[in-house]
Amino acid sequence: MGLTSEELKAVTVILRTSQSILEVIRKDVAQYGLNPTEFSVLELLYHKGDQPIQMLGKNVLISSSSTTYVVDKLEQKNYVVRKGCQEDRRVTYAALTNAGREFMDDIFPQHQVIISKIFEDLEANEVQDTIAFLKRIGYKAKAL
């Protein structure tokens, strides 16, 4: 089956949309002294609790070599602390500090407003359809 011009256009639209959304996020979190990767780690810890550092990269889509650097930066800012695992000494967790939780309590509602603006021209069912379509495309791409 050959590639159609509509499929090529779809790929271009998806990639440009992704870049535009990332730029909105970059600008938003920069005002808080963060880059998008640092914010992603804080957001994950804020919503999901302590996470093994080894799993952070998989959850926020960064390389394992970058994970240590990002956790170091967030530790320097006093937003994150490393905690050893009681059951398995080989595992180290990243956890929000009280300052990190307060920081996210402060900034996350404002971040939600910015993200909501991206989707404000869509109906709720259109947002759900978008999620479903992009997941199907992503799963197919991942399987190739």
Backbone as a printed PyTorch tensor [residue, N CA C, xyz], in Angstrom:
tensor([[[  0.8480,  -1.1820,   0.0000],
         [  0.0000,   0.0000,   0.0000],
         [  0.8860,   1.2350,   0.0000]],

        [[  0.6490,   2.1390,  -0.9260],
         [  1.4640,   3.3390,  -1.0560],
         [  1.0300,   4.4410,  -0.0950]],

        [[  1.9740,   5.3180,   0.1740],
         [  1.7140,   6.4650,   1.0410],
         [  0.9350,   7.5160,   0.2630]],

        [[ -0.1490,   8.0150,   0.8310],
         [ -0.9360,   9.0460,   0.1590],
         [ -0.4830,  10.4210,   0.6230]],

        [[ -0.8170,  11.4280,  -0.1630],
         [ -0.4590,  12.7960,   0.2220],
         [ -1.1860,  13.2000,   1.5120]],

        [[ -2.3770,  12.6320,   1.7440],
         [ -3.1060,  12.9260,   2.9830],
         [ -2.3790,  12.3600,   4.1970]],

        [[ -1.7740,  11.1910,   4.0610],
         [ -1.0200,  10.6070,   5.1700],
         [  0.2300,  11.4240,   5.4580]],

        [[  0.9150,  11.8730,   4.3880],
         [  2.0800,  12.7460,   4.5700],
         [  1.6730,  14.0530,   5.2550]],

        [[  0.5510,  14.5920,   4.8280],
         [  0.0520,  15.8310,   5.4330],
         [ -0.2850,  15.6000,   6.9100]],

        [[ -0.8800,  14.4510,   7.2210],
         [ -1.2250,  14.1320,   8.6070],
         [  0.0310,  14.0970,   9.4810]],

        [[  1.0980,  13.4740,   8.9860],
         [  2.3470,  13.4160,   9.7460],
         [  2.8800,  14.8270,   9.9800]],

        [[  2.8830,  15.6470,   8.9470],
         [  3.3540,  17.0270,   9.0770],
         [  2.5260,  17.8000,  10.0970]],

        [[  1.2140,  17.6470,  10.0380],
         [  0.3260,  18.3510,  10.9770],
         [  0.5690,  17.8840,  12.4110]],

        [[  0.7090,  16.5730,  12.6030],
         [  0.9620,  16.0440,  13.9540],
         [  2.2720,  16.5940,  14.5030]],

        [[  3.3250,  16.5690,  13.6980],
         [  4.6310,  17.0440,  14.1680],
         [  4.6210,  18.5460,  14.4450]],

        [[  4.0080,  19.3200,  13.5740],
         [  3.9350,  20.7770,  13.8110],
         [  3.0870,  21.1000,  15.0310]],

        [[  2.0060,  20.3610,  15.2060],
         [  1.1560,  20.5550,  16.3830],
         [  1.9360,  20.2480,  17.6520]],

        [[  2.6590,  19.1470,  17.6380],
         [  3.4720,  18.7680,  18.7830],
         [  4.4970,  19.8500,  19.1110]],

        [[  5.1620,  20.3760,  18.0910],
         [  6.1430,  21.4470,  18.2980],
         [  5.4800,  22.6940,  18.8840]],

        [[  4.3060,  23.0340,  18.3940],
         [  3.5920,  24.2150,  18.8940],
         [  3.1910,  24.0410,  20.3540]],

        [[  2.7010,  22.8590,  20.6980],
         [  2.3120,  22.5850,  22.0900],
         [  3.5390,  22.6180,  22.9920]],

        [[  4.6350,  22.0040,  22.5600],
         [  5.8700,  22.0290,  23.3460],
         [  6.3560,  23.4540,  23.5690]],

        [[  6.2100,  24.3050,  22.5770],
         [  6.6280,  25.7040,  22.7120],
         [  5.7680,  26.4390,  23.7390]],

        [[  4.4700,  26.1800,  23.7400],
         [  3.5800,  26.7800,  24.7450],
         [  4.0200,  26.3260,  26.1390]],

        [[  4.2880,  25.0410,  26.2850],
         [  4.7170,  24.4960,  27.5820],
         [  6.0670,  25.0890,  27.9750]],

        [[  6.9970,  25.1590,  27.0280],
         [  8.3270,  25.7110,  27.3100],
         [  8.2140,  27.1380,  27.8490]],

        [[  7.4270,  27.9690,  27.1510],
         [  7.2480,  29.3590,  27.5900],
         [  6.5810,  29.4260,  28.9560]],

        [[  5.5720,  28.5990,  29.1660],
         [  4.8470,  28.6210,  30.4280],
         [  5.7530,  28.2600,  31.5930]],

        [[  6.4790,  27.1490,  31.4940],
         [  7.2760,  26.7040,  32.6380],
         [  8.5540,  27.5140,  32.8110]],

        [[  9.0280,  28.1730,  31.7480],
         [ 10.2300,  29.0090,  31.8520],
         [ 10.0180,  30.1440,  32.8500]],

        [[  8.7890,  30.6410,  32.9450],
         [  8.5320,  31.7360,  33.8890],
         [  8.6940,  31.2910,  35.3440]],

        [[  8.7370,  29.9670,  35.5730],
         [  8.9410,  29.4270,  36.9180],
         [ 10.3660,  28.9110,  37.1060]],

        [[ 11.2320,  29.1940,  36.1360],
         [ 12.6260,  28.7690,  36.2330],
         [ 12.8530,  27.3090,  35.9220]],

        [[ 11.9500,  26.7210,  35.1380],
         [ 12.0550,  25.3040,  34.7890],
         [ 12.1310,  25.1320,  33.2770]],

        [[ 12.6660,  23.9890,  32.8580],
         [ 12.5340,  23.5990,  31.4540],
         [ 11.4330,  22.5330,  31.4020]],

        [[ 10.9490,  22.2070,  30.2000],
         [  9.8410,  21.2370,  30.1040],
         [ 10.1430,  19.8790,  30.7430]],

        [[ 11.3830,  19.4230,  30.6750],
         [ 11.7280,  18.1310,  31.2570],
         [ 11.6530,  18.1850,  32.7780]],

        [[ 12.1860,  19.2450,  33.3600],
         [ 12.1020,  19.4010,  34.8170],
         [ 10.6410,  19.4630,  35.2550]],

        [[  9.8470,  20.2150,  34.5070],
         [  8.4240,  20.3200,  34.8520],
         [  7.7420,  18.9540,  34.7400]],

        [[  8.0670,  18.1970,  33.7000],
         [  7.4650,  16.8700,  33.5140],
         [  7.7580,  15.9530,  34.6890]],

        [[  8.9920,  15.9940,  35.1910],
         [  9.3530,  15.1680,  36.3440],
         [  8.5700,  15.6250,  37.5740]],

        [[  8.5280,  16.9390,  37.8110],
         [  7.7660,  17.4570,  38.9540],
         [  6.2960,  17.0820,  38.8440]],

        [[  5.7360,  17.2090,  37.6470],
         [  4.3230,  16.8890,  37.4340],
         [  4.0530,  15.4040,  37.7120]],

        [[  4.9400,  14.5380,  37.2560],
         [  4.7800,  13.1020,  37.5070],
         [  4.8070,  12.8140,  39.0120]],

        [[  5.7800,  13.3610,  39.7040],
         [  5.8870,  13.1260,  41.1450],
         [  4.6990,  13.7350,  41.8940]],

        [[  4.2290,  14.8690,  41.4190],
         [  3.0970,  15.5650,  42.0380],
         [  1.8230,  14.7340,  41.9420]],

        [[  1.6110,  14.1150,  40.7730],
         [  0.3750,  13.3640,  40.5590],
         [  0.4780,  11.8820,  40.9120]],

        [[  1.6630,  11.2940,  40.8150],
         [  1.8020,   9.8440,  41.0130],
         [  2.5970,   9.4770,  42.2610]],

        [[  3.1610,  10.4620,  42.9560],
         [  3.9460,  10.1610,  44.1450],
         [  5.3670,   9.7450,  43.7990]],

        [[  6.0940,   9.2880,  44.8170],
         [  7.4930,   8.8900,  44.6500],
         [  7.6320,   7.8890,  43.5080]],

        [[  8.7080,   8.0470,  42.7330],
         [  8.9510,   7.1760,  41.5840],
         [ 10.3990,   6.7060,  41.5880]],

        [[ 10.6440,   5.4410,  41.2100],
         [ 12.0380,   5.0010,  41.0480],
         [ 12.7110,   5.8610,  39.9700]],

        [[ 13.8870,   6.3560,  40.2860],
         [ 14.5910,   7.2200,  39.3260],
         [ 14.7770,   6.5030,  37.9980]],

        [[ 15.0160,   5.1850,  38.0520],
         [ 15.2180,   4.4130,  36.8290],
         [ 13.9840,   4.4490,  35.9220]],

        [[ 12.8030,   4.6750,  36.4970],
         [ 11.5630,   4.6840,  35.7160],
         [ 11.1700,   6.0850,  35.2410]],

        [[ 11.7850,   7.1260,  35.7910],
         [ 11.4070,   8.4950,  35.4190],
         [ 11.5580,   8.7270,  33.9230]],

        [[ 12.6850,   8.2960,  33.3770],
         [ 12.9400,   8.5200,  31.9580],
         [ 11.8700,   7.9270,  31.0760]],

        [[ 11.4260,   6.7300,  31.4130],
         [ 10.3900,   6.0610,  30.6290],
         [  9.0650,   6.8210,  30.7200]],

        [[  8.7720,   7.3550,  31.8990],
         [  7.4980,   8.0330,  32.1110],
         [  7.4430,   9.4550,  31.5610]],

        [[  8.5990,  10.1180,  31.4750],
         [  8.5940,  11.4870,  30.9520],
         [  9.3760,  11.6070,  29.6470]],

        [[  9.6980,  10.4570,  29.0610],
         [ 10.3200,  10.3910,  27.7390],
         [ 11.6590,  11.1150,  27.6540]],

        [[ 12.5540,  10.7870,  28.6020],
         [ 13.9220,  11.2900,  28.5200],
         [ 14.8760,  10.1160,  28.6740]],

        [[ 16.0920,  10.2940,  28.1920],
         [ 17.0770,   9.2130,  28.2730],
         [ 17.5130,   9.0160,  29.7180]],

        [[ 17.9770,   7.8170,  30.0370],
         [ 18.3920,   7.5340,  31.4120],
         [ 19.5760,   8.4090,  31.8140]],

        [[ 20.4380,   8.7620,  30.8610],
         [ 21.5690,   9.6380,  31.1950],
         [ 21.0910,  11.0420,  31.5680]],

        [[ 20.0310,  11.4980,  30.9520],
         [ 19.4770,  12.8210,  31.2730],
         [ 18.7140,  12.8100,  32.5840]],

        [[ 18.1820,  11.6620,  32.9670],
         [ 17.3780,  11.5610,  34.1820],
         [ 18.1750,  11.9980,  35.4040]],

        [[ 19.3860,  11.5000,  35.5460],
         [ 20.2310,  11.8580,  36.6920],
         [ 20.4700,  13.3590,  36.7210]],

        [[ 20.7590,  13.9350,  35.5680],
         [ 21.0050,  15.3770,  35.4690],
         [ 19.7710,  16.1720,  35.9090]],

        [[ 18.5920,  15.7700,  35.4280],
         [ 17.3580,  16.4810,  35.7620],
         [ 17.0660,  16.3680,  37.2600]],

        [[ 17.2180,  15.1750,  37.8230],
         [ 16.9880,  15.0000,  39.2630],
         [ 17.9980,  15.8430,  40.0530]],

        [[ 19.2580,  15.8770,  39.6050],
         [ 20.2620,  16.7240,  40.2710],
         [ 19.8280,  18.1840,  40.2760]],

        [[ 19.3590,  18.6720,  39.1260],
         [ 18.9160,  20.0800,  39.0180],
         [ 17.7370,  20.3560,  39.9500]],

        [[ 16.7880,  19.4230,  40.0100],
         [ 15.6190,  19.6160,  40.8720],
         [ 15.9950,  19.5140,  42.3510]],

        [[ 17.0000,  18.7060,  42.6580],
         [ 17.5080,  18.6480,  44.0400],
         [ 18.1570,  19.9760,  44.4220]],

        [[ 18.9340,  20.5530,  43.5070],
         [ 19.5790,  21.8450,  43.7640],
         [ 18.5440,  22.9370,  44.0350]],

        [[ 17.3950,  22.8120,  43.3930],
         [ 16.3160,  23.7960,  43.5800],
         [ 15.4680,  23.4720,  44.8170]],

        [[ 15.8080,  22.3700,  45.5010],
         [ 15.1040,  21.9120,  46.7040],
         [ 13.6540,  21.4960,  46.4280]],

        [[ 13.3840,  21.0060,  45.2090],
         [ 12.0440,  20.5360,  44.8680],
         [ 11.9310,  19.0140,  44.9870]],

        [[ 13.0780,  18.3270,  44.8800],
         [ 13.0980,  16.8630,  44.8550],
         [ 14.2140,  16.3700,  45.7650]],

        [[ 13.9950,  15.1960,  46.3330],
         [ 15.0190,  14.5280,  47.1350],
         [ 15.0800,  13.0630,  46.6960]],

        [[ 16.2690,  12.4850,  46.8090],
         [ 16.4320,  11.0520,  46.5360],
         [ 16.1910,  10.2870,  47.8300]],

        [[ 15.4750,   9.1620,  47.7100],
         [ 15.2050,   8.3090,  48.8740],
         [ 15.5120,   6.8720,  48.5130]],

        [[ 16.2360,   6.1950,  49.3710],
         [ 16.5320,   4.7780,  49.1590],
         [ 15.2950,   3.9350,  49.3870]],

        [[ 15.2300,   2.8290,  48.6830],
         [ 14.1250,   1.8760,  48.8430],
         [ 14.4780,   0.9190,  49.9790]],

        [[ 13.5520,   0.7280,  50.9020],
         [ 13.7830,  -0.1560,  52.0530],
         [ 13.9130,  -1.6180,  51.6180]],

        [[ 13.0990,  -2.0270,  50.6350],
         [ 13.0620,  -3.4360,  50.2250],
         [ 14.2010,  -3.8140,  49.2890]],

        [[ 14.6690,  -2.8650,  48.4680],
         [ 15.6940,  -3.1670,  47.4630],
         [ 16.6870,  -2.0200,  47.4270]],

        [[ 17.8580,  -2.2320,  47.9830],
         [ 18.8480,  -1.1540,  48.1050],
         [ 19.3910,  -0.6910,  46.7620]],

        [[ 19.1160,  -1.4410,  45.7070],
         [ 19.5580,  -1.0190,  44.3650],
         [ 18.6610,   0.0590,  43.7880]],

        [[ 17.4700,   0.2590,  44.3750],
         [ 16.4820,   1.2010,  43.8400],
         [ 16.5160,   2.5000,  44.6390]],

        [[ 16.5420,   3.6060,  43.9170],
         [ 16.4680,   4.9310,  44.5290],
         [ 15.2500,   5.6450,  43.9660]],

        [[ 14.4910,   6.2430,  44.8540],
         [ 13.2880,   6.9640,  44.4670],
         [ 13.5530,   8.4620,  44.3970]],

        [[ 12.8290,   9.1270,  43.5110],
         [ 12.7500,  10.5860,  43.5050],
         [ 11.4390,  10.9390,  44.1950]],

        [[ 11.4970,  11.8970,  45.1060],
         [ 10.3070,  12.2960,  45.8560],
         [ 10.2620,  13.8160,  45.9400]],

        [[  9.0630,  14.3600,  45.8950],
         [  8.9100,  15.8040,  46.0860],
         [  9.2360,  16.1680,  47.5310]],

        [[  9.9120,  17.2810,  47.7000],
         [ 10.0920,  17.8480,  49.0300],
         [  8.8320,  18.6470,  49.3590]],

        [[  8.7110,  19.1070,  50.5900],
         [  7.5890,  19.9820,  50.9360],
         [  7.6100,  21.2310,  50.0680]],

        [[  8.8070,  21.7690,  49.8370],
         [  8.9340,  22.9610,  48.9820],
         [  8.4790,  22.6410,  47.5510]],

        [[  8.8190,  21.4460,  47.0680],
         [  8.4050,  21.0350,  45.7250],
         [  6.8980,  20.8970,  45.6150]],

        [[  6.2760,  20.3200,  46.6500],
         [  4.8100,  20.1700,  46.6500],
         [  4.1350,  21.5480,  46.7010]],

        [[  4.6210,  22.4270,  47.5490],
         [  4.0520,  23.7840,  47.6390],
         [  4.2110,  24.5230,  46.3130]],

        [[  5.3890,  24.3650,  45.6940],
         [  5.6570,  24.9850,  44.3980],
         [  4.6440,  24.5040,  43.3540]],

        [[  4.4300,  23.1890,  43.2990],
         [  3.4760,  22.6450,  42.3320],
         [  2.0430,  23.0360,  42.6800]],

        [[  1.7120,  23.0810,  43.9810],
         [  0.3820,  23.5610,  44.3950],
         [  0.1470,  24.9630,  43.8530]],

        [[  1.1950,  25.7480,  43.8280],
         [  1.1300,  27.1350,  43.3630],
         [  0.9950,  27.2440,  41.8450]],

        [[  1.8810,  26.5470,  41.1360],
         [  1.9690,  26.7720,  39.6850],
         [  1.0750,  25.8640,  38.8490]],

        [[  0.7320,  24.6780,  39.3510],
         [  0.0000,  23.7440,  38.5030],
         [ -1.3700,  24.2580,  38.0730]],

        [[ -2.1540,  24.8960,  38.9390],
         [ -3.4490,  25.4150,  38.4730],
         [ -3.2950,  26.4180,  37.3140]],

        [[ -2.2480,  27.2340,  37.3780],
         [ -2.0080,  28.1900,  36.2870],
         [ -1.5910,  27.4700,  35.0110]],

        [[ -0.8160,  26.4180,  35.1580],
         [ -0.4050,  25.6160,  34.0000],
         [ -1.6240,  24.9520,  33.3540]],

        [[ -2.5410,  24.4580,  34.1830],
         [ -3.7660,  23.8390,  33.6590],
         [ -4.5590,  24.8250,  32.8030]],

        [[ -4.5980,  26.0800,  33.2200],
         [ -5.3200,  27.1100,  32.4560],
         [ -4.6990,  27.2590,  31.0700]],

        [[ -3.3790,  27.3030,  31.0050],
         [ -2.6740,  27.4380,  29.7190],
         [ -2.9810,  26.2350,  28.8260]],

        [[ -2.9060,  25.0410,  29.3800],
         [ -3.1730,  23.8350,  28.5930],
         [ -4.6250,  23.8280,  28.1220]],

        [[ -5.5410,  24.2460,  28.9750],
         [ -6.9620,  24.2990,  28.5970],
         [ -7.1780,  25.2260,  27.4070]],

        [[ -6.4170,  26.3070,  27.3500],
         [ -6.5630,  27.2630,  26.2350],
         [ -6.2250,  26.6230,  24.8920]],

        [[ -5.2880,  25.6780,  24.9070],
         [ -4.9200,  24.9890,  23.6590],
         [ -6.1350,  24.2740,  23.0720]],

        [[ -6.9810,  23.7270,  23.9520],
         [ -8.1010,  22.8900,  23.5240],
         [ -9.4490,  23.6020,  23.5880]],

        [[ -9.4600,  24.9110,  23.8700],
         [-10.7290,  25.5880,  24.1220],
         [-11.6590,  25.6450,  22.9050]],

        [[-11.1380,  25.4730,  21.7040],
         [-11.9960,  25.5030,  20.5140],
         [-12.5870,  24.1320,  20.1770]],

        [[-12.2830,  23.1320,  20.9940],
         [-12.8040,  21.7830,  20.7590],
         [-13.8830,  21.4520,  21.7910]],

        [[-14.8490,  20.6660,  21.3490],
         [-15.8490,  20.1200,  22.2730],
         [-15.2010,  18.9630,  23.0330]],

        [[-15.7630,  18.6040,  24.1750],
         [-15.2020,  17.5230,  24.9940],
         [-15.0670,  16.2270,  24.1990]],

        [[-16.0940,  15.9040,  23.3810],
         [-16.0180,  14.6620,  22.6000],
         [-14.9140,  14.7390,  21.5360]],

        [[-14.6120,  15.9270,  21.0340],
         [-13.5310,  16.0770,  20.0560],
         [-12.1670,  15.8600,  20.7120]],

        [[-12.0310,  16.3160,  21.9470],
         [-10.7870,  16.0690,  22.6810],
         [-10.6160,  14.5680,  22.8890]],

        [[-11.6890,  13.8730,  23.2970],
         [-11.6250,  12.4210,  23.4880],
         [-11.3000,  11.7030,  22.1810]],

        [[-11.9050,  12.1540,  21.0780],
         [-11.6060,  11.5580,  19.7700],
         [-10.1380,  11.7630,  19.4000]],

        [[ -9.6240,  12.9600,  19.6550],
         [ -8.2210,  13.2710,  19.3640],
         [ -7.3030,  12.3330,  20.1380]],

        [[ -7.5920,  12.1440,  21.4130],
         [ -6.7980,  11.2310,  22.2390],
         [ -6.8340,   9.8300,  21.6430]],

        [[ -8.0240,   9.3610,  21.3080],
         [ -8.1710,   8.0050,  20.7700],
         [ -7.4250,   7.8460,  19.4480]],

        [[ -7.5610,   8.8190,  18.5380],
         [ -6.8880,   8.7330,  17.2390],
         [ -5.3700,   8.7400,  17.4100]],

        [[ -4.8740,   9.6540,  18.2320],
         [ -3.4250,   9.7580,  18.3990],
         [ -2.8500,   8.5260,  19.0900]],

        [[ -3.5970,   7.9510,  20.0310],
         [ -3.1390,   6.7090,  20.6630],
         [ -3.0330,   5.5930,  19.6380]],

        [[ -4.0470,   5.4630,  18.7860],
         [ -4.0190,   4.4050,  17.7610],
         [ -2.8200,   4.5920,  16.8320]],

        [[ -2.5860,   5.8270,  16.4170],
         [ -1.4520,   6.1150,  15.5380],
         [ -0.1420,   5.8130,  16.2560]],

        [[ -0.0400,   6.2430,  17.5180],
         [  1.1720,   6.0220,  18.2970],
         [  1.4650,   4.5470,  18.5220]],

        [[  0.4330,   3.7750,  18.8710],
         [  0.6290,   2.3330,  19.0860],
         [  1.0710,   1.6570,  17.7900]],

        [[  0.4760,   2.0570,  16.6810],
         [  0.8590,   1.4670,  15.3870],
         [  2.3070,   1.8060,  15.0520]],

        [[  2.6720,   3.0770,  15.2610],
         [  4.0490,   3.4980,  14.9680],
         [  5.0320,   2.7440,  15.8630]],

        [[  4.6850,   2.5770,  17.1170],
         [  5.5690,   1.8940,  18.0590],
         [  5.7690,   0.4260,  17.6610]],

        [[  4.7380,  -0.1820,  17.0850],
         [  4.8020,  -1.5930,  16.7030],
         [  5.6380,  -1.8100,  15.4290]],

        [[  5.9010,  -0.7760,  14.6800],
         [  6.6590,  -0.9440,  13.4210],
         [  8.1460,  -1.1050,  13.6510]]])
